[in-house]
Amino acid sequence: MKYHFFHIPALEPEAATEELNRLLAQYRILSVDRHLVADGWSSFWALSVCYADTETAPGAPGATRRVRCADHPVAYPTTRTAAHPPDV
């Protein structure tokens, strides 16, 4: 089990979102915690992603994963992309 932390600017999230999407597509995600840090023009999303050490191939058996996000379990398929972090 490993962790990766993201700092995604609220106003221009594109570059950081692409990095998040690559990680989500590449590994089996165990949990995601996210918080919006409201600081005017400097607001950002703080995300903590916990993932399994082994890579999961898209379309492989078990491609639909159970993700625990903000204490609400949700099932996400491996093809899901995060254009913007979910609303809190």
N, C-alpha and C positions, 0 to 999 in steps of 0.2 A: 504494500500500500504506500502510495506517495501523495504528496500535496503540491499543488501549484497555485500561486496567488496572482490575481489580476487586478490592475488599476485601470479602469475604463472611463475615460473622460465622458461626462454627460453630454457635452456639446459637440464633440467630434469623435465618436466612438469607433469609426470604421477600422483603423489599423489594429487596435487592441482586440476588437471583435473578431477579426480574421484569425488572430493568434488563438483566441478562445475556441473558435470553431474547429481549427486544426486539432487541438487537443481533444475536444469532444468527439471528433470523428475517429481519432486514432486509438483511443483507449476505452476500456470498460470503466464507466464512471460510477463511483460508489456514493458520492454525495456532493452537493453544491450548496454553499452558504453565500448569500449575497446581501449587501446592505448599500443603500444610497447614502452617501455622505453629502449632505446639502450644505454648500458653501458658496452660494451665488454662482458667479462665472467659473469658479474652480470646482464645482460639484463633480463628483465621480462615483462610479460603482466600484465597490470593493468586493471581490469574489474570491472564495476559497474552494478549489476543486480537489476532491479526494478521488484518486483513481487506482486501479489495479496495476501492478507492475507489467503485466503481459498485455500485448496489443490485441485488439479484437478486429478481425477483418469485417468490413461492411458486408452484410448479406449472409454472414456465417450463422450457424445455429446459435440461438441465444442473442440475436442481433438486437432484439428489443430489450432494453435495460430498465431496471427499477431504480429510479433516482430519488433520493431523499433531499428535498430542497426546502429550506426554511421550515422544517418540521412538518411538511405536507408531502407525503409520498405521491409521486407522479410517474407514470410510465412514458418514456420517450423512446421512439425508434432511433436507430443509429443514423438515419438520414436527416434527422432534424438539424436545422441550423439556427443559431442564435443571432438574428439580425440586430436585435437590441436585447439587453438583459430583461427578463420578465419584470412586470410591475410588482411592487411590493404590496 
